[in-house]
Amino acid sequence: MRARLTAKQNHLLAALPAADLVRLRPQLEAVPLPLGAVIYESGGEQGHVYFPASGIVSLLYVMNDGAAAEIAVVGNEGMVGISLFMGGGTTPSRAVVQSAGKAYRLDAAQIKVEFARGGALQRLLLRYTQALITQMTQTAVCNRHHRLEQQLCRWLLLSLDRLPSSELVMTQQLIANMLGVRREGVTEAAGRLQADGLISYRRGRINVLDRAKLEERVCECYAVVRRESDRLFASHEAIAA
């Protein structure tokens, strides 16, 4: 099934000049992103890059003993598979669908050709890569220096930025796995947020009731990531210029 792209879907594709998008469109394939699906495994060959149109993909670093922790999230603002145009065909991280949706898939060989072509797409992907590196760096800092409640607020806000609603389908155990902490800690932190009226949680569904207060409770890391992303993608015209 061929992709029919609009500006309301993946933001990277929407930011491309019309001529670039016309050239890419026949190569783009619309594919589902089922909840829990592994897009690529740690150390495995990557055959495609993915431009999510909806849903969220979590990038996890996997340890030798099987333990994992989230290092970044990707939604309709970005792309999964940057190593393919950065000179590598594998990555030590695992990409797992955190929130179901759909994406536009491009063959690995084709993204390398397009990147080597230069122009707007190359500049766009490099800016996105810088924004993603900022998110990864800030996640490491946050996990080391901030309280679990602040980490949970950051995770919730980053997820909300990539979803059309204020509801997330996610169990506390999965959140604990993403943050690399014990479930009991997430239960306690989520309980405080619920008691204060910021969220409601029931049967694996988290509904954010007061985003403004959630932003007051979060650490500085969320704002750093948001500001850098806004700076790099201040306008489609600047990217395409």
C-alpha positions, 0 to 999 in steps of 0.5 A: 500500500502506497503512502498518501502523505499530508502535513498532518502526518509525519512532520519530517516528510511534511517539511520537505519541499514539494519536489522532494516529497513527489520523488520519495512518495513512490518509494514510501510504504504505509505499514502498521505499528502494532503495540509491542512490535519490535521494529529492529533488535539490538545488533540486528540488520536494519532493512528500513527506516520508519517515519511514524505518522501516529503512535510512538516508538521507544528506543531502548538500550539493552544490557547483556543480562536482558535488562533495558532502559529507554533512551529516547522516544520517536513519534510523528515528529521524527524517524526511526533508523538514523544509523542507516544514513549515519554510516552504520547498518546496526545499532546497540538499541532496540526499537519497540512500539510503545503506542500503536499507530502507523508509519511510512517505511523507506528501504535502507538502500533508498534512504542512503541514496537520498541522504547522499543526494544532499539538499533539503532532506539531508539537512532535515535529517541532520537537524532531527539527529541533533534533536534526538541526540539532545533527547538521549543526552538529557534522558541520561542526565535525568535518570542520574540526577532527578527524582523518579516522580520528575522522570515520570512527568518527563516521560508522560509529557514527551509521550503526550507531545507525540499523541493526539489525545491526553490518554496513554495505554501503558501499564506501570510495569511497562513504564518501569521497564522503560525508565529502568526502575522498579515497579514499586517506585512507579506505583508510588510516583504515579499515586502521588500524581493521581492524588494531586489530580494531575493524572488518573490511572485505571487498568493500564490507561493513564489520562493526564488531567492537568498538563499545566501542573504536570509541566510545573512538577517536571524537571528542567530536562523536558524543557531542554529537549522541547526548546532544542527541538523547537529551535532546530525546526523553527520553520519548514522554510528554514529547513528546506532553504 
